[in-house]
Amino acid sequence: MDLESDDQFHSLLNRSTNIGNSRTHAQRIVSGVSVAIGEIPWIVSIYLRDSFTCGGSLISNRFVLTAAHCFNNAKSSDWFYIRYGSNVVHEGPAVLVKRVILHPNYKPPVIYHDIALLELAQPIQFSRHVQPACLATTQMYSHNMIGMKATVSGYGDSNFEGKQSDFLQAVDIRVIENEFCDKHYRRLAHADEKFRYGIGRTLICAGYEHGKKDACQGDSGGPLTLQIAGIHYQIGIVSFGYRCAQPDFPGIYTAVSHYRHWIINHLQSQTG
């Protein structure tokens, strides 16, 4: 479905739905629920050697979308692989990563442009339980989605510096005005160093003003998705936050819509 026109996009915004109510409640992500196998078929887990590093999402049979900061400490000799098609960490088929592609403007410790692509060494076979996420359209900026319910998923901690989940978790949160996050994140130490231009158009603020539900450590790189007319669009990538699920500090996500052309250019160059 073409959502590139304003009329089509806005007419469908209010049709997004929750994650299923049939899931078993469990305290992972933060106030998340366990996810059945195949319910989030694009999710992958990323490993450095045999250590879980980050989450990510399939966007084609050869590429994974994730966060650039997952590779801040990577060395040239390091090798990565992903697992997919499972809802349990360290399970599912493994595929080596052929190439890590960081956005050229990502310059840590500055958090802007926190996005990366992983080119896989061999193509993945899609199935009922393994499917790619659709990329956010150019209309899917945060100011167009304020108040919308979105889903963040991953294998992260249940609370700040807590225990990592062995099972895939998901939680519904809401897109919040970037101005709210900007106001509160500017109070943090080193704000000028890490995000001197504030929480702007390339980022999405999502969660709840009072806290309670959020992504956490280990969820980095994972997808924030929005369901419209039965189609799941990845609108964000878990980037950073202040602790986890703290009042006044919703999570910050890289806005996929801003990088759509960069992503597509890499996908097309690989298939061309």
C-alpha positions in Angstrom: 0.0 0.0 0.0 1.3 3.4 -0.9 1.5 5.7 2.1 3.7 8.3 0.5 0.8 10.7 0.1 -0.3 12.8 3.1 -4.0 11.9 2.6 -3.5 8.2 2.5 -1.1 8.3 5.5 -3.3 10.3 7.8 -6.4 8.4 6.9 -4.8 5.2 8.2 -2.9 6.4 11.3 -5.7 5.7 13.8 -6.0 2.0 12.7 -2.8 0.8 14.4 -3.4 -2.1 16.8 -1.9 -3.5 20.1 0.3 -6.5 20.4 -1.8 -9.6 21.0 -3.4 -9.9 24.4 -2.8 -13.7 24.4 0.8 -13.3 25.4 2.1 -14.4 28.9 3.0 -11.5 31.1 6.7 -11.4 32.2 8.9 -8.7 33.5 11.3 -8.3 30.6 12.1 -5.3 28.4 10.3 -3.2 31.2 6.7 -4.4 31.8 6.9 -6.4 28.6 5.2 -9.6 27.6 6.6 -12.8 26.2 6.3 -13.2 22.4 5.3 -16.4 20.6 7.6 -17.7 17.9 6.9 -16.0 14.6 4.9 -13.2 16.2 7.7 -10.7 15.4 9.2 -12.6 12.5 11.8 -9.9 11.6 13.6 -9.9 14.9 17.2 -11.1 15.1 19.8 -11.3 17.8 23.4 -10.2 17.1 26.5 -11.9 18.5 30.1 -11.0 18.8 31.7 -14.4 18.8 29.4 -16.1 21.2 28.3 -13.1 23.3 24.9 -11.5 22.7 25.4 -7.9 21.7 22.2 -6.3 20.3 19.0 -6.8 18.6 18.2 -6.1 15.0 15.6 -6.6 12.3 15.5 -8.3 8.9 14.7 -5.8 6.2 15.6 -8.1 3.3 17.0 -11.6 2.9 20.5 -10.2 3.0 20.4 -7.2 5.3 19.7 -6.5 9.0 18.9 -3.0 10.4 20.4 -2.2 13.8 22.1 0.6 15.8 25.6 1.8 15.1 26.5 2.1 18.8 26.4 -1.7 19.0 29.8 -1.7 17.3 31.5 1.2 19.1 34.1 -1.1 20.6 34.4 -3.5 17.7 37.9 -4.3 16.3 38.7 -5.2 12.8 39.5 -8.8 13.8 36.0 -9.2 15.4 33.5 -11.4 13.7 29.7 -11.2 14.2 26.8 -13.4 13.4 23.0 -13.3 13.8 20.4 -15.8 14.8 16.8 -15.6 13.5 13.6 -17.5 13.5 13.4 -18.0 17.2 12.0 -16.4 20.3 14.8 -17.7 22.6 18.2 -16.0 22.8 21.1 -18.1 21.6 18.7 -20.3 19.5 17.7 -20.3 15.9 19.7 -20.7 12.7 23.0 -18.7 12.6 24.3 -16.7 9.7 27.7 -14.9 9.6 27.8 -11.2 9.0 29.8 -10.3 5.9 30.0 -6.6 6.4 29.0 -4.0 9.0 28.0 -0.7 7.4 27.8 2.3 9.8 26.2 5.5 8.8 29.0 7.8 7.6 27.8 10.6 9.9 27.8 8.5 13.1 30.5 10.0 15.3 30.4 8.7 18.9 30.0 9.8 21.7 27.5 12.0 19.7 24.3 9.9 19.4 23.0 11.2 16.1 22.8 8.9 13.0 22.8 5.8 15.3 22.0 3.4 12.5 23.8 0.5 10.9 23.2 -2.2 8.3 24.6 -5.7 8.5 25.2 -7.5 5.2 24.8 -11.2 5.7 27.2 -13.8 4.2 24.3 -15.8 2.7 20.6 -15.1 2.1 18.0 -16.1 4.6 15.0 -18.2 3.5 11.8 -16.5 4.5 9.0 -18.6 5.9 5.8 -18.2 8.0 8.0 -17.4 11.1 10.7 -15.4 9.3 9.7 -12.3 7.4 11.2 -8.8 6.8 9.9 -5.6 8.4 8.7 -2.9 6.1 10.7 0.3 6.2 8.9 3.4 7.5 7.8 5.7 4.7 9.0 9.3 4.3 5.7 10.4 5.9 6.4 8.6 9.2 8.1 11.2 11.2 7.4 11.5 14.9 5.3 14.7 14.6 2.9 12.7 12.3 2.6 9.9 14.9 2.2 11.6 18.2 0.0 9.5 20.5 0.2 6.4 18.2 0.8 3.0 19.8 4.0 1.3 18.7 5.7 -1.9 19.7 9.3 -2.3 20.8 10.8 -5.8 21.1 14.0 -7.4 22.2 16.0 -9.6 24.7 17.0 -6.8 27.0 17.1 -6.4 30.8 13.9 -6.3 32.9 15.2 -3.2 34.7 18.3 -1.0 34.8 21.4 -3.3 35.3 19.0 -6.2 35.8 18.9 -9.7 34.3 18.8 -10.2 30.6 15.7 -12.1 29.3 16.2 -15.5 27.7 12.9 -15.0 25.8 11.9 -12.4 23.3 9.8 -9.7 24.9 7.6 -6.9 23.5 5.8 -3.9 25.0 3.4 -1.4 23.6 4.4 2.2 24.1 3.3 5.6 22.6 5.0 8.1 20.4 5.5 11.3 22.4 6.3 14.8 21.3 10.1 15.2 20.7 9.8 18.5 22.6 9.0 16.5 25.8 12.1 14.4 25.6 14.2 17.4 24.5 13.2 19.4 27.6 14.1 16.6 30.0 17.2 15.1 28.3 18.8 18.5 28.2 19.0 18.4 32.0 21.4 15.4 31.9 25.1 15.7 32.4 27.1 15.6 29.1 23.9 16.5 27.1 25.9 19.1 25.1 28.5 16.5 24.2 26.1 13.7 23.2 23.2 15.5 21.6 24.0 19.2 21.4 21.3 19.9 18.9 18.6 18.3 21.1 16.0 15.6 20.3 15.2 16.6 16.8 13.8 15.3 13.5 16.2 12.3 13.1 15.0 10.9 16.4 11.7 9.5 17.9 10.7 9.9 21.6 8.5 7.0 22.7 7.3 5.5 25.9 5.3 7.1 28.7 5.8 10.4 30.5 5.4 8.6 33.8 7.8 5.8 32.9 6.7 2.2 33.7 7.2 0.8 30.2 10.4 1.0 28.1 13.2 -0.7 26.3 16.3 -1.4 28.4 19.9 -2.5 28.1 20.3 -5.4 25.6 17.4 -4.1 23.6 19.7 -1.7 21.6 19.4 -2.0 17.9 15.9 -3.6 18.1 12.9 -2.5 16.2 10.1 0.0 17.1 7.2 -0.9 14.8 3.8 0.5 14.0 1.0 -1.5 12.5 -1.2 0.3 9.9 -3.8 -1.5 7.9 -2.3 -4.9 8.8 1.2 -3.9 7.7 4.1 -3.6 10.2 6.4 -0.6 9.6 9.6 -0.2 11.4 9.6 3.4 12.4 12.5 3.4 14.9 15.7 1.6 16.2 16.4 1.4 19.9 19.1 4.0 20.5 19.5 5.3 24.0 17.7 6.4 27.2 18.2 7.4 30.8 18.3 4.2 32.8 15.1 2.4 31.9 11.4 3.4 32.2 12.2 6.4 34.3 9.6 9.2 34.7 10.2 12.1 32.3 12.6 10.1 30.3 11.0 8.0 27.5 13.2 6.1 25.2 15.0 7.6 22.2 14.9 5.8 18.8 16.6 6.5 15.5 13.9 7.6 13.1 14.0 5.1 10.2 12.1 7.4 7.9 15.0 9.9 7.9 17.4 7.2 6.6 15.1 5.4 4.2 17.0 6.5 1.1 20.4 5.6 2.6 19.1 2.2 3.5 17.5 1.6 0.1 20.6 2.7 -1.7 22.6 0.0 0.1 20.0 -2.7 -0.6 19.9 -1.8 -4.3 23.7 -1.7 -4.7 23.9 -5.2 -3.3 21.2 -6.5 -5.6 22.3 -4.5 -8.6 
